[in-house]
Amino acid sequence: MDCERQSIPKLTKEAKKQLRKQNKARHTLLRHEGIDSVPYATQNLVVANGGLGNGVCRQQLQSVLEKCGVVEVLLMPPNKPYSFVRYGTMDEAKRAYTTLSGEEIMSDDSKQRISLYLNFVEKVHWEDFEPPPMPPGLRVIEDFITAEDEESMLQSIDWATDKENENAAQKSLKHRKVKHYGFEFRYDNNNVDKNKPLPGGFPETCELVLEKVMGQGLIEYKPDQLTVNQYEPGQGIPPHIDTHSAFEDGLISLSLGAQIVMEFKHPDGRSVAVLLPRRSLLVMTGESRYLWTHGITPRKFDVVQASEGLNIGAIAVDAGDITLNKRGTRTSFTFRKVKTIPCNCAYPSVCDSQKSHQKDNSASIPGSNTDASKLEQEYVHQVYEEIAGHFSSTRHTPWPKIVHFLKGLPKGSLVADIGCGNGKYLGLVKELYMVGCDRSKNLVDICSEKNFEAFVCDALSVPLRSFLFDAVISIAVIHHFSTEERRLASISELVRLLKPGGKALIYVWAMEQEYMKQKSKYLKENRNNRETQDVHDSATAMLTQDVHDSVTSVLSGERGLIENSQEAACPHRAPSDAKHRDCHSSQCVNPKLPVHTNRTAFDSQDVLVPWHLKSGNKTKDGSGGSPTPLPASDGQRACSPVFHRYYHVFFEGELEAVCQKLDNIRIHQSYHDQGNWCVILEKL
């Protein structure tokens, strides 16, 4: 025994310190990202702190990792502070685990030294990705002008104050410099004053560009309005749609001085990151001009593809082929034709000209329990039956704090998931016995296909014995009940199922989508381009498919789409209404339920939230096509049918107040988690 003890070398003080940090990194990844390392050696490692999300580029990390052997695969998920590496042999992986943990590298983003910490993982899944299709009507034409013409156009714009030059209207905005020619674009109403043209016209250097554009037939109308924006690294413009009534179809924009990544987003949640190279021309017509938002995320680095020859157009969300590119000073010349008549496009849901002619929705705040039941039947139950397949396809990644709750339960606990949806949490923790139920038969059928124990029932009347469960969870369910009495009854039903001492975890949508000066993911941009988000508050697994899901599967519901600004040329805004803060439920809203604008702050606690059913989504029987949507107030005539789901969004403290009306519970914890109010309660 003494000989064995003597054969084990003692760790130095520095080695012990490094081991503690390595273990801390492992626990952080598990807690915040759901990434579980293993205690034995494999060819695969997760590299904490070595990710695009904290300013480490692919070339920089690869050069460090290759010190220990042949790197077969290096996956760098977008926006994440970690990466995955697979070595050619296990010995090489062991060498990296031993020698690279604690190694310091310089972050390209912050110019600060960061320490890498490596841990073994069981496997790293690899999948090839193709770039997503470009929005219909969108073109990027590379090298549209020469370097000499570029220099001439840049020199024609004098950003210094020049009172004698009345040909241009110059603005100094918070996030960029801007000049207007032909007509001034007004950011107070996102439109132009068509009766007050600016004198002089465009800079002479622009005429050759316009002749080339019109000669090639790229747009139908010759522009008479020009906006010149200058962006320094770290500056951008919020996602927006250029106001329909302000300009004709056909917008063109030259990118000069530096390349940029522009994000395009469809209302159904699809997102495409498009690289605009230096001296390229962006052309937006049809659907890309009228329906998709476009914007530039404020940041100093863009995520771009690392491969040669893939430097234009849509960027594939390929964790094995993306890196960081440092931004430079970019100047854009955006040409538009002022519209003199109302817009009559095929996209009335986002058209300011057609908003006033749209039919009001017929749904209203229920005045009785019968009315509430009818409202929920039409705007919750029927909707989920219709969208079940599409909804399930967007629900893959477990939310980290829910995972933490489940993993904290004693081994062998019996757990009920009331409102289990597609069974995302059923079977997640193998040491638990879980059963689920949902009001949607089609969602329960999806659970059955996954071999999960689930059945159909209403959350107000669950056919299970009282005092049976060690824990229950209710995730994004109770906000679908349309009166306070029914919300209280659903919580009471959860408590009935619990044993004394059993715990319930409840999540509901929050009115406060911006909390403690942090915007929720719902208000933030689509996951394809979230360099600015707090990476520790996002949920992803180590599988590349889950990385892809975390980028592309954002739709209305628990998550959301656009953020408007007075600096963006958008037709509508959704300001928060602070005066309702002290009110409760339906007493403070219009009797007619408003239709919420996706990805904006809430105006009302009781709303209808659109779900744009993805075109071509398969129904349960496997056939193509889309079902007939429920009554929709937005007059949508675009490709995707629109369904509306009823939500009651909760103010801070409201969920706790409802729970405390029960005399047999004690609230253990209440917290805000990415746009949700959450409570953990215990049955007494």
Phi and psi in degrees as a GROMACS rama.xvg file:
@    title "Ramachandran Plot"
@    xaxis  label "Phi"
@    yaxis  label "Psi"
@TYPE xy
-63.1488  -38.3105  ASP-2
-63.8312  -40.1539  CYS-3
-63.5975  -42.3645  GLU-4
-63.4023  -39.6634  ARG-5
-68.9851  -23.9705  GLN-6
-78.3562  -14.2616  SER-7
-90.4324  114.239  ILE-8
-67.8834  142.087  PRO-9
-78.1951  142.428  LYS-10
-79.9018  140.771  LEU-11
-72.1459  165.42  THR-12
-59.0349  -40.9254  LYS-13
-67.2149  -38.7448  GLU-14
-66.1374  -38.9594  ALA-15
-64.3787  -40.2244  LYS-16
-63.3426  -43.1232  LYS-17
-65.1738  -39.2026  GLN-18
-63.6059  -39.8899  LEU-19
-62.3447  -42.6163  ARG-20
-66.877  -35.6628  LYS-21
-64.8913  -43.0031  GLN-22
-66.2457  -37.8705  ASN-23
-63.019  -42.5817  LYS-24
-61.6817  -39.7166  ALA-25
-63.2512  -44.1704  ARG-26
-67.44  -35.6512  HIS-27
-64.1234  -43.7688  THR-28
-63.6796  -37.9334  LEU-29
-68.5236  -44.0311  LEU-30
-69.3296  -43.2607  ARG-31
-95.3463  -26.5731  HIS-32
-120.863  -9.15571  GLU-33
72.9942  18.5335  GLY-34
-91.392  117.163  ILE-35
-104.329  116.239  ASP-36
-83.0375  168.703  SER-37
-120.941  151.757  VAL-38
-82.8951  0.409548  PRO-39
-118.108  162.485  TYR-40
-76.1704  139.02  ALA-41
-137.67  179.498  THR-42
-81.4847  -4.90571  GLN-43
-115.606  137.721  ASN-44
-134.893  151.93  LEU-45
-102.24  134.923  VAL-46
-108.278  99.7093  VAL-47
-71.4523  141.557  ALA-48
75.4292  -11.0682  ASN-49
-99.6361  71.122  GLY-50
-141.585  164.202  GLY-51
-60.7969  -31.199  LEU-52
-65.6043  -21.1499  GLY-53
-120.372  32.6512  ASN-54
83.5438  21.8328  GLY-55
-102.436  121.458  VAL-56
-87.9805  163.552  CYS-57
-61.1718  -47.4703  ARG-58
-60.4845  -40.1459  GLN-59
-64.7714  -47.261  GLN-60
-69.5083  -40.664  LEU-61
-62.4134  -38.8373  GLN-62
-63.3002  -33.3884  SER-63
-72.0244  -45.5719  VAL-64
-66.9207  -32.8137  LEU-65
-71.5306  -7.54613  GLU-66
-62.9684  -25.0105  LYS-67
-104.103  -3.20797  CYS-68
150.275  -168.689  GLY-69
-80.5002  120.92  VAL-70
-88.7741  109.309  VAL-71
-77.4151  -42.6877  GLU-72
-139.904  135.182  VAL-73
-130.213  108.341  LEU-74
-101.158  125.393  LEU-75
-124.059  92.0774  MET-76
-61.281  142.836  PRO-77
-58.0055  137.058  PRO-78
70.0191  2.98186  ASN-79
-99.9097  147.195  LYS-80
-89.1677  28.0048  PRO-81
-149.524  164.533  TYR-82
-140.54  169.796  SER-83
-121.631  139.332  PHE-84
-131.479  139.663  VAL-85
-120.157  122.52  ARG-86
-90.2109  162.353  TYR-87
-67.135  -31.7682  GLY-88
-135.935  161.938  THR-89
-69.2722  -34.2402  MET-90
-61.206  -39.9554  ASP-91
-64.6744  -39.7919  GLU-92
-65.1987  -40.7777  ALA-93
-62.1267  -40.6339  LYS-94
-62.7174  -41.5749  ARG-95
-65.7331  -41.5861  ALA-96
-60.6183  -39.0111  TYR-97
-79.0019  -41.4374  THR-98
-98.7538  -24.7871  THR-99
-94.6998  -19.6632  LEU-100
-63.6987  124.497  SER-101
95.4463  -8.34256  GLY-102
-68.3297  137.939  GLU-103
-99.5449  139.192  GLU-104
-132.834  163.911  ILE-105
-95.1752  126.703  MET-106
-73.8797  129.094  SER-107
-65.1833  -30.0418  ASP-108
-76.2828  -55.0978  ASP-109
-99.9111  -8.86507  SER-110
60.0044  28.3437  LYS-111
-111.452  151.844  GLN-112
-80.7729  132.61  ARG-113
-125.855  151.879  ILE-114
-103.573  133.675  SER-115
-88.7076  142.028  LEU-116
-134.068  124.82  TYR-117
-109.193  142.128  LEU-118
-141.114  149.729  ASN-119
-74.3662  144.047  PHE-120
-127.887  159.98  VAL-121
-67.2979  -48.4091  GLU-122
-152.632  157.449  LYS-123
-124.155  111.645  VAL-124
-78.8538  139.787  HIS-125
-118.016  134.835  TRP-126
-147.493  134.455  GLU-127
-79.6467  139.993  ASP-128
-119.195  142.212  PHE-129
-101.093  148.495  GLU-130
-59.2515  141.556  PRO-131
-66.2067  154.09  PRO-132
-64.2435  145.145  PRO-133
-69.5032  149.622  MET-134
-56.2545  138.633  PRO-135
-55.8003  132.03  PRO-136
90.0026  1.10816  GLY-137
-101.906  131.41  LEU-138
-133.407  144.526  ARG-139
-123.597  118.866  VAL-140
-108.487  115.984  ILE-141
-78.3596  147.426  GLU-142
50.0631  51.4259  ASP-143
-70.9318  -29.1952  PHE-144
-127.85  166.337  ILE-145
-83.803  166.696  THR-146
-62.6549  -34.2556  ALA-147
-66.9226  -42.9061  GLU-148
-65.0679  -37.315  ASP-149
-59.4396  -47.5987  GLU-150
-62.9279  -39.6907  GLU-151
-64.3807  -41.8744  SER-152
-67.8313  -39.1337  MET-153
-66.2563  -37.7737  LEU-154
-72.485  -20.588  GLN-155
-73.9727  -13.6146  SER-156
-101.105  113.392  ILE-157
-99.1581  107.456  ASP-158
-81.3596  -8.91063  TRP-159
-70.8064  150.312  ALA-160
-62.9926  125.19  THR-161
-136.306  95.2357  ASP-162
-67.7994  -23.4978  LYS-163
-78.4139  -17.3425  GLU-164
-88.4449  101.671  ASN-165
-98.3223  5.30894  GLU-166
-77.4634  -17.7493  ASN-167
-130.219  148.039  ALA-168
-104.382  115.6  ALA-169
-103.823  136.346  GLN-170
-124.852  147.899  LYS-171
-113.962  96.0048  SER-172
-89.2098  165.94  LEU-173
-60.9511  -37.4764  LYS-174
-109.328  1.36363  HIS-175
-175.288  165.439  ARG-176
-93.5403  148.9  LYS-177
-147.709  142.313  VAL-178
-129.662  143.91  LYS-179
-119.287  139.365  HIS-180
-127.008  149.733  TYR-181
83.296  -61.709  GLY-182
-142.158  143.112  PHE-183
-83.2629  130.555  GLU-184
-84.5945  127.406  PHE-185
-99.2676  122.97  ARG-186
-83.6363  -8.01911  TYR-187
-76.7716  -28.6407  ASP-188
-128.159  8.40178  ASN-189
53.2703  45.9004  ASN-190
-153.525  179.74  ASN-191
-115.658  151.66  VAL-192
-86.8591  100.83  ASP-193
-71.0751  -13.1676  LYS-194
-95.7632  1.08139  ASN-195
-130.025  71.2144  LYS-196
-67.4348  149.361  PRO-197
-80.093  145.765  LEU-198
-72.9998  154.693  PRO-199
98.6429  -42.9717  GLY-200
90.1134  -158.657  GLY-201
-84.2218  158.255  PHE-202
-56.5326  144.512  PRO-203
-58.2206  -32.4906  GLU-204
-65.4432  -15.0729  THR-205
-81.6398  -20.5389  CYS-206
-63.7295  -40.5803  GLU-207
-62.5393  -37.371  LEU-208
-63.1019  -46.8913  VAL-209
-65.7426  -37.5341  LEU-210
-61.2715  -41.7588  GLU-211
-66.9088  -41.6057  LYS-212
-62.0788  -49.0037  VAL-213
-69.2733  -35.9371  MET-214
-63.9385  -32.4916  GLY-215
-88.503  -1.01143  GLN-216
66.3415  31.7302  GLY-217
-72.5565  -31.5905  LEU-218
-135.406  163.222  ILE-219
-88.6225  -36.3886  GLU-220
-109.408  136.418  TYR-221
-72.7358  126.845  LYS-222
-64.3285  147.97  PRO-223
-129.301  8.51876  ASP-224
-134.766  134.499  GLN-225
-130.15  130.143  LEU-226
-117.316  123.978  THR-227
-108.151  119.586  VAL-228
-113.46  139.369  ASN-229
-117.597  122.642  GLN-230
-113.187  123.903  TYR-231
-86.4544  158.314  GLU-232
-52.8126  132.043  PRO-233
97.4088  -7.33382  GLY-234
-103.747  160.576  GLN-235
-164.795  -164.426  GLY-236
-142.585  136.03  ILE-237
-63.8317  156.493  PRO-238
-58.0505  135.877  PRO-239
-159.337  163.953  HIS-240
-115.915  126.387  ILE-241
-58.3714  130.344  ASP-242
-49.2299  126.363  THR-243
-59.69  -45.1133  HIS-244
-74.447  -12.695  SER-245
-83.9985  -36.467  ALA-246
-136.188  151.406  PHE-247
-71.6182  173.076  GLU-248
-68.669  143.63  ASP-249
100.848  91.382  GLY-250
-113.361  137.322  LEU-251
-127.546  145.108  ILE-252
-145.018  126.319  SER-253
-93.14  135.098  LEU-254
-103.488  115.792  SER-255
-120.846  148.51  LEU-256
89.0294  -35.6469  GLY-257
-166.011  158.896  ALA-258
-84.2694  166.114  GLN-259
-153.083  156.661  ILE-260
-104.756  123.959  VAL-261
-109.816  137.959  MET-262
-101.84  130.329  GLU-263
-114.191  136.004  PHE-264
-134.929  133.993  LYS-265
-94.048  150.511  HIS-266
-58.6778  -22.5586  PRO-267
-82.8033  3.247  ASP-268
104.943  -13.6512  GLY-269
-63.0329  144.466  ARG-270
-139.981  138.502  SER-271
-131.92  122.208  VAL-272
-90.9804  123.331  ALA-273
-117.37  125.53  VAL-274
-83.3834  125.588  LEU-275
-107.798  99.8275  LEU-276
-66.5957  162.794  PRO-277
-59.9361  134.659  ARG-278
70.0142  15.5133  ARG-279
-89.0584  157.506  SER-280
-111.929  125.327  LEU-281
-96.6926  129.566  LEU-282
-120.772  123.902  VAL-283
-119.072  118.898  MET-284
-135.609  162.146  THR-285
59.3475  -129.637  GLY-286
-61.7617  -39.6032  GLU-287
-65.1686  -29.3452  SER-288
-82.5171  -39.7796  ARG-289
-94.4668  -29.7029  TYR-290
-111.879  -37.9804  LEU-291
-83.7323  137.162  TRP-292
-79.8597  154.46  THR-293
-136.872  146.65  HIS-294
-167.473  170.809  GLY-295
-125.856  118.565  ILE-296
-70.1199  129.091  THR-297
-66.614  113.699  PRO-298
-166.501  166.366  ARG-299
-99.005  -13.2446  LYS-300
-130.449  145.006  PHE-301
-109.456  147.409  ASP-302
-84.4097  120.003  VAL-303
-132.253  167.177  VAL-304
-76.7264  141.833  GLN-305
-85.296  -22.6278  ALA-306
-68.1723  147.128  SER-307
-71.252  146.874  GLU-308
82.0435  2.09736  GLY-309
-118.954  50.6213  LEU-310
-112.167  26.5175  ASN-311
-149.602  145.244  ILE-312
85.0802  -156.989  GLY-313
-65.4779  139.584  ALA-314
-97.8962  125.187  ILE-315
-71.4102  139.642  ALA-316
-84.1953  71.7496  VAL-317
-112.848  105.177  ASP-318
-63.0961  -13.5689  ALA-319
-95.3012  1.84069  GLY-320
-149.644  39.7753  ASP-321
-130.68  152.683  ILE-322
-149.223  -172.169  THR-323
-104.775  142.314  LEU-324
-126.978  125.757  ASN-325
-73.0463  132.354  LYS-326
-76.2688  153.695  ARG-327
-117.449  -174.085  GLY-328
-76.725  120.829  THR-329
-115.427  136.949  ARG-330
-118.717  126.585  THR-331
-109.938  137.92  SER-332
-109.578  106.839  PHE-333
-108.503  119.711  THR-334
-106.554  136.673  PHE-335
-143.629  158.027  ARG-336
-107.001  121.701  LYS-337
-65.268  134.794  VAL-338
-94.3063  134.328  LYS-339
-106.374  -7.12203  THR-340
-126.581  160.769  ILE-341
-59.2313  151.55  PRO-342
-80.2389  138.275  CYS-343
-130.385  46.6024  ASN-344
-74.8203  178.313  CYS-345
-89.7467  15.9914  ALA-346
-129.739  63.7973  TYR-347
-64.7312  -21.1866  PRO-348
-65.7802  -21.1197  SER-349
-123.583  17.3528  VAL-350
-103.675  118.478  CYS-351
-67.2263  -30.1597  ASP-352
-66.9327  -33.1971  SER-353
-97.8434  -5.07416  GLN-354
-58.2064  -41.4975  LYS-355
-69.6532  -15.7506  SER-356
-99.9558  2.68367  HIS-357
-80.2798  147.332  GLN-358
-72.5593  134.86  LYS-359
-67.5141  146.634  ASP-360
-75.2781  152.332  ASN-361
-93.0685  -7.17979  SER-362
-75.1348  140.92  ALA-363
-139.809  166.432  SER-364
-60.717  129.635  ILE-365
-68.9569  141.23  PRO-366
-100.933  -6.46551  GLY-367
-150.811  170.735  SER-368
-64.5598  -34.6955  ASN-369
-65.0038  -44.4431  THR-370
-62.2059  -40.2616  ASP-371
-62.8181  -42.4062  ALA-372
-63.145  -40.7386  SER-373
-66.3401  -42.4113  LYS-374
-60.1823  -47.2348  LEU-375
-66.4763  -35.5651  GLU-376
-61.6916  -43.2707  GLN-377
-81.906  -39.5977  GLU-378
-107.243  7.1444  TYR-379
-132.387  -64.767  VAL-380
-62.0832  -51.6285  HIS-381
-64.3777  -37.045  GLN-382
-63.7312  -46.8726  VAL-383
-66.8107  -30.4787  TYR-384
-63.4984  -39.9004  GLU-385
-74.0496  -38.296  GLU-386
-99.195  7.83583  ILE-387
-52.1359  -47.5116  ALA-388
-63.6016  -46.0996  GLY-389
-66.8834  -43.082  HIS-390
-58.0189  -45.8768  PHE-391
-63.4536  -35.598  SER-392
-66.7801  -16.4354  SER-393
-101.647  1.65114  THR-394
-117.44  91.7493  ARG-395
-120.545  -50.9668  HIS-396
-84.1527  121.271  THR-397
-64.3675  149.074  PRO-398
-80.15  129.711  TRP-399
-55.6601  -42.2155  PRO-400
-72.2442  -25.6241  LYS-401
-72.7917  -40.7528  ILE-402
-59.1203  -42.7655  VAL-403
-61.7579  -40.9416  HIS-404
-62.0941  -47.6391  PHE-405
-65.7894  -40.9379  LEU-406
-71.9434  -16.496  LYS-407
-84.8259  -6.20377  GLY-408
-78.3008  150.119  LEU-409
-60.3883  146.355  PRO-410
-57.9405  134.722  LYS-411
88.1777  3.72132  GLY-412
-64.3032  146.175  SER-413
-96.6668  121.969  LEU-414
-127.586  136.761  VAL-415
-111.648  131.796  ALA-416
-105.529  103.31  ASP-417
-92.2409  108.406  ILE-418
92.068  53.3522  GLY-419
-78.7399  -10.7168  CYS-420
60.0756  -127.808  GLY-421
-87.7414  10.6997  ASN-422
82.0701  28.9552  GLY-423
-57.1774  -31.8014  LYS-424
-102.229  -9.43884  TYR-425
-73.4463  129.276  LEU-426
78.8965  3.404  GLY-427
-67.5638  -40.3576  LEU-428
-111.827  109.557  VAL-429
-64.3711  -23.7918  LYS-430
-80.0935  -4.16346  GLU-431
-106.618  153.415  LEU-432
-103.383  112.593  TYR-433
-119.859  142.617  MET-434
-132.075  142.877  VAL-435
-124.895  160.233  GLY-436
-146.746  153.52  CYS-437
-153.397  153.191  ASP-438
-72.7532  -22.3913  ARG-439
-90.423  118.056  SER-440
-64.2883  -38.5129  LYS-441
-65.7056  -35.565  ASN-442
-70.6084  -39.024  LEU-443
-63.6912  -37.1683  VAL-444
-61.4348  -36.6241  ASP-445
-64.5111  -39.7411  ILE-446
-60.167  -42.2341  CYS-447
-63.3363  -37.9402  SER-448
-62.6123  -24.7244  GLU-449
-92.5721  5.91358  LYS-450
64.8019  33.77  ASN-451
-95.1614  150.973  PHE-452
-82.0193  110.168  GLU-453
-153.399  153.446  ALA-454
-147.41  166.423  PHE-455
-90.9819  129.658  VAL-456
-165.3  168.328  CYS-457
-91.3062  139.236  ASP-458
-67.7202  -12.9934  ALA-459
-83.546  -13.6622  LEU-460
-150.502  88.6188  SER-461
-93.7553  120.724  VAL-462
-79.2756  59.041  PRO-463
-130.437  153.425  LEU-464
-64.9034  146.844  ARG-465
-69.5184  156.951  SER-466
57.0623  32.1991  PHE-467
-101.528  -30.7546  LEU-468
-106.831  145.091  PHE-469
-77.8046  -27.755  ASP-470
-157.179  152.644  ALA-471
-134.185  150.879  VAL-472
-126.931  144.847  ILE-473
-135.757  99.6074  SER-474
-109.132  113.944  ILE-475
58.9758  45.9124  ALA-476
-121.435  -50.6123  VAL-477
-64.9558  -24.9076  ILE-478
-69.3627  -7.48137  HIS-479
-87.7856  -6.40034  HIS-480
-85.5352  136.126  PHE-481
-97.578  0.453102  SER-482
-134.545  157.815  THR-483
-64.3636  -35.4482  GLU-484
-61.9709  -41.6645  GLU-485
-73.2304  -32.8044  ARG-486
-66.6338  -41.9322  ARG-487
-64.776  -40.6047  LEU-488
-63.3165  -36.84  ALA-489
-68.4548  -37.4515  SER-490
-68.1235  -39.7195  ILE-491
-60.2428  -36.2362  SER-492
-67.9101  -36.96  GLU-493
-61.2593  -45.739  LEU-494
-65.401  -36.888  VAL-495
-57.1241  -35.7678  ARG-496
-72.9189  -20.7201  LEU-497
-79.6651  146.779  LEU-498
-71.8151  157.476  LYS-499
-56.5639  130.695  PRO-500
89.9753  -10.1122  GLY-501
-71.0277  156.492  GLY-502
-119.918  146.914  LYS-503
-121.453  136.903  ALA-504
-111.89  125.157  LEU-505
-124.566  131.075  ILE-506
-120.096  132.617  TYR-507
-136.795  157.869  VAL-508
-71.44  139.421  TRP-509
-100.09  141.695  ALA-510
-63.6463  -35.5745  MET-511
-85.5734  86.0998  GLU-512
-79.1726  -12.0578  GLN-513
-119.576  118.317  GLU-514
-138.874  133.514  TYR-515
53.502  41.7195  MET-516
64.2953  16.9854  LYS-517
-118.414  126.601  GLN-518
-79.4834  142.994  LYS-519
-71.7825  166.046  SER-520
-61.2224  -28.4428  LYS-521
-62.4301  -37.596  TYR-522
-84.0261  -20.4099  LEU-523
-77.4284  173.494  LYS-524
-70.3816  166.689  GLU-525
-57.9006  150.417  ASN-526
-64.8279  -10.3068  ARG-527
-63.2865  -24.628  ASN-528
-141.426  46.9901  ASN-529
-99.0661  60.1288  ARG-530
-65.7049  -22.9421  GLU-531
-90.2741  -3.44616  THR-532
-78.685  159.411  GLN-533
-76.9585  109.571  ASP-534
-65.8219  -21.8507  VAL-535
-78.2089  -9.60528  HIS-536
-101.881  9.44933  ASP-537
-105.523  156.649  SER-538
-114.815  125.688  ALA-539
-153.389  151.969  THR-540
-100.043  176.004  ALA-541
-80.3317  -9.89848  MET-542
-72.9249  140.839  LEU-543
-61.4334  -34.1779  THR-544
-60.6276  -40.2489  GLN-545
-69.5672  -32.8907  ASP-546
-60.9265  -44.0976  VAL-547
-62.2347  -42.1389  HIS-548
-61.2774  -41.7959  ASP-549
-65.6995  -19.1261  SER-550
-92.6885  -38.0583  VAL-551
-110.497  -10.7824  THR-552
-102.385  48.9723  SER-553
-101.53  115.658  VAL-554
-134.653  175.356  LEU-555
-64.9651  149.945  SER-556
132.689  -123.448  GLY-557
-69.2471  -16.6497  GLU-558
-135.845  173.092  ARG-559
-148.044  -143.893  GLY-560
-141.807  -58.7059  LEU-561
-124.984  154.269  ILE-562
-123.454  117.421  GLU-563
-97.2743  162.108  ASN-564
-150.621  154.37  SER-565
-64.4034  -18.7937  GLN-566
-82.5137  -7.90965  GLU-567
-101.76  146.523  ALA-568
-86.3076  73.1118  ALA-569
-114.785  153.368  CYS-570
-81.0974  -13.0283  PRO-571
-152.086  158.164  HIS-572
-134.2  164.494  ARG-573
-134.467  77.2553  ALA-574
-68.787  149.529  PRO-575
-73.0353  152.832  SER-576
-114.948  93.8498  ASP-577
-68.9288  -22.3439  ALA-578
-68.0905  -15.2182  LYS-579
-86.4222  -0.321438  HIS-580
-60.3589  -32.7497  ARG-581
-94.7005  8.15657  ASP-582
-99.1321  170.364  CYS-583
-124.773  131.816  HIS-584
46.3572  -138.216  SER-585
-71.1215  -11.6419  SER-586
-66.8116  -18.5235  GLN-587
-109.999  5.74256  CYS-588
-121.565  163.794  VAL-589
-63.1255  142.71  ASN-590
-55.6589  -31.6365  PRO-591
-83.2248  130.4  LYS-592
-71.9796  125.098  LEU-593
-75.0911  150.378  PRO-594
-90.4119  120.328  VAL-595
-74.3779  140.663  HIS-596
-85.0014  118.645  THR-597
-54.3551  142.689  ASN-598
67.5253  26.3485  ARG-599
-124.303  169.557  THR-600
-66.7021  155.552  ALA-601
-83.0838  137.618  PHE-602
-91.2229  -25.9732  ASP-603
-141.696  155.349  SER-604
-77.1817  -28.4885  GLN-605
-111.98  113.236  ASP-606
-141.59  161.824  VAL-607
-104.036  125.991  LEU-608
-107.817  122.968  VAL-609
-69.4411  143.718  PRO-610
-123.504  117.724  TRP-611
-90.055  106.756  HIS-612
-68.35  124.787  LEU-613
-60.8587  130.612  LYS-614
-59.3164  133.321  SER-615
81.7216  3.89497  GLY-616
-63.1439  135.296  ASN-617
-76.0678  140.747  LYS-618
-82.7258  177.844  THR-619
-61.2451  -31.2654  LYS-620
-82.4171  2.24096  ASP-621
92.2501  -6.62148  GLY-622
-79.2732  156.543  SER-623
-79.4315  -179.725  GLY-624
94.4946  172.302  GLY-625
-124  144.279  SER-626
-71.1274  165.868  PRO-627
-70.2521  127.873  THR-628
-73.2967  158.055  PRO-629
-69.5021  167.396  LEU-630
-52.3522  129.831  PRO-631
-126.156  133.49  ALA-632
-86.7933  -8.46153  SER-633
-90.1344  2.38188  ASP-634
61.2531  29.4128  GLY-635
-60.4272  126.372  GLN-636
-121.723  11.5914  ARG-637
-77.2608  -170.931  ALA-638
-63.8673  -34.5538  CYS-639
-98.2669  128.842  SER-640
-66.1851  148  PRO-641
-115.799  129.332  VAL-642
-113.682  150.319  PHE-643
-117.932  129.721  HIS-644
-110.213  135.94  ARG-645
-76.3762  137.156  TYR-646
-136.09  141.159  TYR-647
-109.918  111.23  HIS-648
-90.4232  139.489  VAL-649
-95.4975  135.074  PHE-650
-76.1058  162.01  PHE-651
-57.2599  128.666  GLU-652
89.4383  -14.5769  GLY-653
-69.3635  -43.1474  GLU-654
-63.114  -42.1975  LEU-655
-60.4086  -43.5374  GLU-656
-61.8825  -39.4855  ALA-657
-66.4763  -44.2789  VAL-658
-61.3365  -38.6819  CYS-659
-71.4968  -6.7475  GLN-660
-73.8038  -13.0936  LYS-661
-89.801  134.971  LEU-662
-94.1977  3.97987  ASP-663
-117.084  27.0905  ASN-664
-133.975  159.727  ILE-665
-132.82  130.368  ARG-666
-81.5121  120.348  ILE-667
-84.1466  -40.7293  HIS-668
-155.2  144.533  GLN-669
-136.389  131.854  SER-670
-153.76  165.599  TYR-671
-105.679  125.717  HIS-672
-130.42  98.6586  ASP-673
48.176  57.2464  GLN-674
84.4717  12.0889  GLY-675
-125.933  143.101  ASN-676
-93.3448  135.06  TRP-677
-132.875  141.524  CYS-678
-134.156  136.965  VAL-679
-112.47  118.308  ILE-680
-121.699  158.26  LEU-681
-121.258  138.734  GLU-682
-82.0543  129.898  LYS-683
